Amino acid sequence: MQELQVNKENCFSVLMAVYKKEQPLFFKEALRSVFEQSLIPNEVVLVKDGPLTEELEQIIVDFSSKNEQLKVITLEKNQGLGEALRIGLNSCSFDLVARMDSDDICKPYRFEKQIAFLKEHKEITIVGSWIEEFSDCKEEIEAIRELPQEDKQLKIFMKWRNPFNHMTVMFRKKDILAVGGYQPFYLLEDYYLWNRLANANYYFANIGESLLWARGGYTMLERRGGWKYVVSESKLLKFMYRSGRINIVEFGANLMMKSIIRLIGKHLRHTIYTFFLRKKVTKTSVSV
């Protein structure tokens, strides 16, 4: 068994969910990056969101045999990410919880840096970071998603776009539960949660560097298009308007711009994301 690094001040959980359509290789790389950290998690809560393939199941068995921190929760039917995370969060043993997706790759010092940040900034409920996006190989970075770092700027930014890269966040569980925790909201369960936290006057922050390699490309953009996405975003915008986070003009402008982006072809959407919503990388860029 892998030896735990026990430090009461640094105790934290990692929350992940996996479902049957995940690529086994990507899933294995994601788990490996979680356990090969400078600060090893005290527990990794992995929610199996419905039946998995044999390959995915075998990966879980292999990691469980080597890492006693891995805590597996099985859902008989696929519930969707929001519900899977709600159930998983309730099973996390520690107040500090880091989110991680089942296909991205943490940088080796991610958790150490986030724990240090939250220890120093007791007022912050949630801290994220920038990400470097790639399609095939993390050594070939295509774009960087940089975000504001300070609470005031993040609250302004979130009127128009998601203020966090969801797979990078670490937060205080008690604050998340205080606003109702994760809830089902098609493809926007995180953005919905951040709005409820902002409405309750909790404080946000981002670390101004990339702490994670994220899979982007056309596959990611296909998930971010279509009418179901438009309907979900319109519901979120109505919630933001009714709660006073945006005004009627911001509501209309948001709805128009987001709907256009979701309904255009993926190639044009890729162009918009790359040149207007990301920092373009013109040469190989890898940092640890």
C-alpha positions in Angstrom: 0.0 0.0 0.0 1.1 3.6 -0.7 2.1 5.3 2.5 -0.1 8.2 3.5 1.3 11.7 4.3 -0.7 12.5 7.4 -0.8 16.1 8.5 -4.0 17.3 10.2 -3.6 20.8 8.9 -3.3 19.5 5.3 -6.1 16.8 5.4 -8.3 16.9 2.3 -10.5 14.9 0.0 -10.5 14.7 -3.8 -13.9 14.3 -5.4 -14.2 12.6 -8.8 -17.0 10.9 -10.9 -16.6 8.5 -13.8 -19.2 7.1 -16.2 -19.1 4.4 -18.9 -18.1 6.6 -21.9 -14.8 7.7 -20.4 -11.7 6.6 -22.2 -9.8 4.1 -20.1 -6.4 5.6 -20.9 -7.5 9.1 -20.0 -9.1 7.8 -16.7 -5.9 6.0 -15.8 -3.8 9.1 -16.4 -6.2 11.3 -14.3 -6.0 8.9 -11.4 -2.3 8.6 -11.6 -1.9 12.4 -11.5 -4.0 12.5 -8.3 -1.9 10.0 -6.5 1.5 11.2 -7.8 1.3 14.6 -6.0 3.8 16.4 -3.8 1.0 16.4 -1.2 -1.0 13.1 -1.4 -4.8 13.3 -0.7 -6.0 11.7 2.5 -8.9 10.3 0.6 -10.1 10.1 -3.0 -13.9 9.7 -3.3 -14.7 8.2 -6.7 -18.3 8.0 -7.7 -19.2 5.4 -10.4 -22.1 7.1 -12.1 -23.9 4.0 -13.3 -22.5 0.7 -14.8 -18.9 1.0 -16.3 -17.0 -1.0 -18.9 -14.8 -3.9 -17.8 -11.7 -1.8 -18.6 -12.8 1.1 -16.4 -13.7 -1.4 -13.6 -10.3 -3.0 -13.8 -8.5 0.3 -13.5 -10.4 1.0 -10.3 -9.5 -2.4 -9.0 -5.8 -1.8 -9.8 -5.7 1.6 -8.1 -7.7 0.4 -5.1 -5.1 -2.4 -4.5 -2.3 0.1 -4.4 -3.9 3.2 -2.8 -5.9 2.8 0.4 -7.1 6.3 0.1 -9.4 5.4 -2.8 -13.1 5.3 -1.6 -15.5 4.0 -4.3 -19.2 4.8 -4.4 -21.4 2.9 -6.8 -24.6 4.2 -8.3 -26.7 1.6 -10.0 -28.0 3.9 -12.7 -26.4 6.9 -14.4 -27.5 10.0 -12.5 -25.6 12.8 -14.3 -22.6 14.7 -12.9 -24.6 17.1 -10.6 -26.2 14.2 -8.7 -23.0 12.1 -8.7 -21.1 15.0 -7.2 -23.8 15.7 -4.6 -23.7 12.1 -3.4 -19.9 12.1 -3.5 -19.5 15.3 -1.6 -21.7 14.1 1.2 -19.3 11.1 1.5 -16.1 13.3 1.7 -14.6 13.0 5.2 -12.7 16.3 5.3 -13.8 19.9 5.0 -11.3 20.8 2.2 -12.3 19.1 -1.0 -10.6 19.2 -4.4 -12.5 18.5 -7.6 -11.0 16.5 -10.4 -12.3 15.3 -13.7 -11.8 11.7 -14.9 -9.9 12.7 -18.1 -7.7 15.6 -17.1 -4.2 15.6 -15.6 -3.1 17.4 -12.4 0.3 19.0 -12.3 2.5 17.6 -9.5 2.2 20.5 -7.1 -1.5 21.3 -7.6 -2.8 20.2 -4.2 0.2 21.5 -2.2 -0.3 25.0 -3.7 -4.0 25.1 -3.1 -3.8 23.9 0.4 -1.2 26.5 1.2 -3.4 29.2 -0.4 -6.5 28.3 1.7 -4.4 28.0 4.9 -3.2 31.6 4.3 -6.5 33.0 3.1 -9.1 31.8 5.7 -11.8 34.0 4.2 -11.7 32.3 0.8 -14.3 29.5 0.2 -13.2 28.3 -3.2 -9.9 28.6 -5.1 -9.3 27.5 -8.7 -6.5 28.0 -11.2 -5.8 28.5 -14.9 -5.6 25.5 -17.2 -3.5 24.5 -20.2 -5.6 22.8 -22.9 -4.4 20.1 -25.3 -6.0 17.6 -27.7 -3.6 14.6 -28.0 -0.5 15.2 -26.0 0.0 17.5 -22.9 3.4 18.5 -24.2 1.6 20.2 -27.1 -0.5 23.0 -25.5 -3.0 24.6 -27.8 -4.5 27.2 -25.5 -4.6 28.5 -21.9 -7.7 29.5 -20.1 -6.7 32.4 -17.8 -9.2 33.8 -15.3 -9.3 36.8 -12.9 -7.8 36.1 -9.5 -9.5 38.4 -7.1 -13.0 38.1 -5.6 -14.3 41.4 -7.0 -13.1 40.8 -10.5 -14.4 37.2 -10.4 -17.9 38.4 -9.4 -18.0 40.8 -12.3 -16.6 38.2 -14.7 -19.2 35.6 -13.7 -22.0 37.8 -15.1 -20.8 36.7 -18.6 -18.7 33.5 -18.2 -17.9 30.7 -15.7 -15.4 32.2 -13.2 -13.7 28.8 -12.5 -12.2 25.9 -14.4 -14.3 23.4 -12.5 -11.8 20.6 -12.6 -9.2 22.8 -10.8 -11.2 24.0 -7.8 -10.6 23.3 -4.1 -13.3 24.4 -1.6 -14.5 24.3 1.9 -17.2 21.6 2.1 -19.2 23.3 4.9 -19.7 26.4 2.8 -20.8 24.4 -0.3 -23.3 22.4 1.8 -24.6 25.7 3.3 -25.9 26.8 -0.1 -27.4 23.4 -1.0 -24.3 21.7 -2.5 -24.1 20.3 -6.0 -27.5 20.0 -7.7 -28.5 18.6 -11.1 -28.3 21.3 -13.8 -27.5 20.0 -17.3 -23.8 20.7 -18.0 -23.9 23.8 -15.7 -24.0 22.3 -12.2 -20.8 24.1 -11.3 -21.8 27.5 -12.7 -25.1 27.2 -10.8 -23.3 26.4 -7.6 -20.9 29.4 -8.0 -23.9 31.7 -8.4 -25.5 30.5 -5.2 -22.2 30.9 -3.4 -21.9 34.5 -4.7 -25.5 35.3 -3.7 -24.6 34.1 -0.2 -21.5 36.4 -0.2 -18.8 33.8 0.0 -15.4 34.8 -1.3 -13.7 33.5 -4.5 -10.1 33.3 -5.8 -8.0 31.9 -8.6 -4.3 31.1 -8.5 -2.7 32.9 -11.4 -1.0 29.9 -12.9 -1.9 26.6 -14.6 -2.2 23.7 -12.2 -3.8 21.3 -14.6 -3.6 20.0 -18.1 -7.1 19.8 -19.6 -8.3 17.9 -22.6 -9.9 20.3 -25.2 -10.2 20.1 -28.9 -13.3 19.2 -30.9 -14.6 16.5 -28.6 -14.9 19.1 -25.8 -16.6 21.5 -28.1 -19.1 19.0 -29.3 -20.3 18.7 -25.7 -20.7 22.5 -25.6 -23.2 22.8 -28.4 -26.8 22.1 -29.2 -30.3 23.1 -28.1 -30.1 21.3 -24.8 -27.2 23.5 -23.8 -29.1 26.6 -24.9 -32.1 25.6 -22.8 -29.9 24.9 -19.8 -28.1 28.3 -20.1 -31.4 30.2 -20.5 -32.6 28.6 -17.2 -29.3 29.6 -15.5 -29.6 33.2 -16.9 -33.1 33.5 -15.5 -31.9 32.4 -12.1 -29.1 35.0 -12.3 -31.5 37.7 -13.3 -34.1 36.9 -10.6 -31.4 36.8 -7.9 -30.1 40.2 -9.0 -26.7 39.0 -10.3 -27.4 40.4 -13.8 -29.8 43.1 -15.1 -32.3 42.8 -17.9 -29.8 44.2 -20.5 -27.1 41.7 -19.4 -29.7 38.9 -19.5 -30.6 39.7 -23.1 -27.0 40.1 -24.3 -25.9 36.9 -22.6 -28.8 34.9 -24.0 -28.1 36.1 -27.5 -24.3 35.6 -27.5 -24.4 32.2 -25.7 -27.2 30.9 -28.0 -25.3 31.8 -31.1 -22.1 30.1 -29.8 -24.0 26.9 -28.9 -25.9 26.6 -32.2 -23.1 27.4 -34.7 -21.0 24.5 -36.1 -18.2 23.1 -34.0 -15.5 24.3 -36.4 -16.6 27.9 -36.0 -17.1 27.4 -32.3 -13.6 26.2 -32.1 -12.4 29.4 -33.8 -14.3 31.6 -31.3 -13.0 29.6 -28.3 -9.4 29.7 -29.5 -9.1 33.3 -30.6 -11.5 35.1 -28.3 -12.1 33.0 -25.2 -8.6 31.6 -24.6 -5.0 32.8 -24.7 -3.6 31.4 -27.9 -0.4 29.4 -27.6 1.9 29.6 -30.6 4.6 27.2 -29.5 5.0 24.2 -27.3 4.4 25.3 -23.7 4.7 23.0 -20.7 5.1 24.0 -17.1 5.1 22.0 -13.9 
